[in-house]
Structure formats: structure tokens, C-alpha cells
Amino acid sequence: MTPVALVTGAGRGIGAATVRRLVADGWSVVAVDRCADDPALPYALATRAELDAVAAGSGAPQRVATVVADVREGEGLARAVDVAVERFGGLDAALAVAGVIGGGVPLWKMPAAQVQAMIQINLMGAIELAREAIPALLAQPTPRRGRFVAVASAAATEGMPGLAAYSAAKAGVTGLIRGLAADLRGTGVTANAVSPGSTATPILDESARLYDLLDAAAFAPQHTLERLLQPEEIANVLAWLCGPDATALTGATVAADGGLSL
């Protein structure tokens, strides 16, 4: 039977690459994105046209359903879970990929609304997805092989100036994963995270602007690989964690960071 995944932040970047990779691996996917800008953030977010293009260009658009929903709102995520169950027959993996960046100044100088966006989208978005999706993962017949996977960041463990709120949110994601793994003990459902390094996405472009850099390529020397990572490389790790070869991992955070954390 075709496995089914739900991916947030699917309109572009790592989320879009993850949809494409999962479809290539034979999954059906519910692709979720807010498809609107956030007034607390100074850069453009993904659009409905971009989300639709991800589905159309997936290689098997009949296996991709798009849902417009804000990860901060449980009702929208519940609707996406319902789409997975009603259209594709269930849910086998939920991936919390949606994320935003903000800062560039010390925490006490950040606008309060932007601090809230960091916590609400990056951390509470993952928590809300877990609350809505894990019951559907547990509803699958035994032996279960459900997967909950979240995107953290190298910023969860590396202190970076001007990114305290973002770092706090991403560190919260890694703590969430450890707690979920404990809660899921014995169920057959695992919970893991991936911490990317500097990945060529709109978030990294905004990071470069926050640091007054010429462009995102300036982050490449942070990596032992001495290059930026591509969204597809992170998607490969996320897809692997959803697959049958990752059965030994739960509560783990995989550092897919090009050697940044060495």
C-alpha cells in the first residue's frame, strides 16, 4: 500500500524538496503551506502559486494534495490530516518543515511580534503538528512504522548573534523530539529531527540580509564541506528518516550540517 506523508512548509525550500523526494520514493503527500506573508516578518513567504507548482512538478501530481493552513492553528492542520485519511487512506509520516527566520539584532531589540513569530511558527508549529498528526499515526494497524520528523537547525546548538529567539525555538524542537520519543515508547512510531546547516533557501537569503552580507554564499566557509547545502540534500535525510532503514532511530537529532557543528 502506498505510504502517506504530510509535509508543512511545502511551498518552497526544504519543504518543497521533501515533497518531491517523497513522491519519487512512492509516497502520497499532503503538502501544506500558509501561502501568505506574515506582517511580523520583513521578507516574502511562499505563495499559493508556488505550492501548486510543487504539486504539479512532483512527477505524480495525482499523489499530491495541497492544503493552505497556518501551522500555528490546529484547525488547519487537523484539516490536512483529514485530507490524508480521506483521500489517501491514512497517515504514515508527519514532517514539520515550516520555518521562518528573524532577528539580526540582540533579543531585547527585536520587535515583540517578530519574537513571537519565531516561537509560534518554528516551535509551536511543530508542536501543533504533533498534536494533530500523531493520533492518526497511532490509528494505523500494528505493527506500526509511523514517523514524526521535524526540522531543527544548527542554531539549536550553536550560539549565533542576533538569532536568540530563532535559536531558542529550534532548541525547543530538539527537546520536543526527545519528549515525543519518550511518549511514543512501544508504539512503533518514532520521532526524530534533522538539524540543517546553511542551506540555499529563501531563509538563508534573509539571514544574509540580516547580517549585511553580500549574498548567502558568504555562509559557505562555516561548513567543513566549504559550500552551501542544497534543499534536496536535507530532503534526502528527512525522507530516509521516514523510510524502513531508519528503524533504530528515535529521539535523535541528525546533524545534516556540512560539518558546521564540528
N, C-alpha and C positions, 0 to 999 in steps of 0.2 A: 504494500500500500504506500502511496506517495506521502512522505512526511510533510508536515506543515509547520511553517515558522511565521512569527510576527516580528517585524523589524521597525523600530522607531527611528526618527531622523533619516528617513529613507529618501528624501528629496535630492540629496547630493552628498558628495564626500564619501566618508567611510560607510554610511548607511546605504547609499545607492550602490556602492561597490559590493556590499554584503548581499543585497537583494540579487544582483547579477550572479554572484558566485553561488549562492544557494540554489537559484534556478538552474544554473549549469550543472549542479550536483544532483538535480532531480527533485528538488523541493517545490512545493507550492508555498507562496509567500503572501502575507498581508503586509503591504508597505504603508507605513503610517508617517505622516508629517503634518506639522501645523500649517504650512503653506501660507504664512503671513509673517510680516515683520513684527518685531517687538519694540514698542516705544521706549523701553528702557535701554535698548542696545543701539549703538550708532552705526551698525552695518546691516546690510540686507540679508535676510534669511531666505530659505528655499521657497519657491513658488509652486502653485498647483501645476503649472505647465512643466516644471522640472520633474515633479513627482510623476505626472502622466508619462513623461518621456522615459523615465526609468522603467516603468512597466512596459511601454511599447518597445523599448530597446533591450528587453531582458532576454530575448531569444525564445521565450514561450509566454507571451502576454496572457494567454488563457489560464496560466497558473499564477498570475499576479493580480491581487485585488488591492486597490488603493483606498485608503481611508484618511480623511482630513480630521486630525484630532490633536489637541494640545496635551502633551504628556503630563502637565500639571493637573489635569482634570480627569478623575477616574471614570466619569461617564463616557467620555470619548474613547478611552482605552477599553472599557467594557464593550463598547460597540464594535471595536476592532476585533476583540476576542470572539464576539458573536459571529462576525463575518467569517473568521477562521473555522468555527464549528459548523456554521450553516452552509457555507459554500464549499469547504474542503473536507469537512468531516471530523475535525478535531484540532488539537494544537499539540505539537511535539517540542517546540522550542520558542522561547521569547527572548529577543535581543534588545536591550536598552542601549541604543546607539545615539539617540538625540543628545546634543550638547551645544553649548554656546560659550563664548569667551568674553571677558570684560575685565577692566582694570587699567593697568598702565600707571597707576598712582598708588601710594600707600593706602591701606584699607580705610583708614579714617578720612581719607579724602574722596573715596568713591561715593557716588550718589547712592542713597539707600535703595532706590528702585533697582539699580544695577546689581547691588549685593544680593538682593532678594532673587533676581533672575538667575544668578549663579547657583544659588542653593536650590531654588524651586525647580529649575529645568534640569540641572546636572545631577542633583541628588534625589530630590523628591520625584522627578520624572522616572527614575529607576525604581524607587520605592512604590510608586503608584502602579507601574507596570507589573511589579512582582505581586502586588495585592490583587490585581485583576487577572493576571495570566496564570499564576501558579495553581489556582484551583482547577483550571482547565487542563493543565499538565497532569495534575493528580487524578483527573477524571478518566485518563486513558487506562486501558486494561493492563493488568500486570502480566509479565514483568515489564515495568515501565523503564523507559530510557529518555525521560524528559530532560530538557536543558533550559536553564536560565543563565543568560550571559550578558554582562554589562561592560560598557567601555569606560574605563577609568582614565588615567593619564600618568605619564612620568611625573607630572606636577603633584601627584598624590604623595610622592616620597622625596622629591627634590624641591628645596626652597627656591622660589623664583620671585624676584622683586616685582611688585605691582600686581601679583596674582594670588594674593592671600585668600580671597573668597573662592576663587576657582579651585585653588589647591585644597581648601577645606572641603569643598563639595566632592572633589574626586577622591580624597582620602576617605570621605564618608562612603563612597561607592565600594571601596575595598572592604571597609568594615561591614557594610551591608551584605556583601557576598559571603563573608565568613559567618555572619549570623544566619543567613538563609541556609547555608550548607548544614549548619547545626540543626536548624528547624526541619530540614528535609531528610534527616538521618533515617535510613532504612526504607525510604520511599522509592528509590530508583531514579529520582530526579536529582540532578546535580546543579550547583550554582558556581560559576566561575567568572572571572573578569579578565580583560586584556588592557594593559597599560601601554598605549602607543607613545612613541617619541614624536618628533616633529614631522608631521605628515602633510603632504601637499594638498591642502583643503582650504576652503574659504576661512575657516577658523585660524589657520596658520597665517593667512594673508592679513587678517585682522590683528593677530599677535605681532606681526612685523610692524604694522602701523602704530600699535601701542608703544612699541619700543623705538619708534622713529628710525627704523631700518629701511634701507633702500627697497628691499623685497624679501620674501620668505627664504630665499636661497641663503641668506645670511645665517640661518639656523643650522645649516648642514654641518659645520665643524663641531657641533655638540656631539655628533654621533661618531662612534668608532668606525662605522661604515663610510663616513665622510661624504654623505649625501642625504638628501631628504628621503623619507619613506613615501611610498605611493599608497593611496587608499586601498588598492587591490591587495597589497601585502598584508594590511591589517585585516581585511575581509577574509583572507585565506586562513588566518589564525582563528578568527571568530567562527568560520564555517567548520574548521577542524574540531573546535570545542563542541560543536553541535553534533558531530558525527560519531560513529561507532568506535573510533580509535581513541577517544578521549575518556574512556570509562573509568580510568584510575584517578581522574582529577575532580575534586570538589573543594570549594572553599579557597581555590587558588587564584592568584593574580599573575598572569603571564606577561612578562616584560617584553613586548614586541617593540623595542625602542631603539633599534640600531646600535645598541651599546651605549646609549646616553647615560644609563644608570651605573655603568661600571665604575 
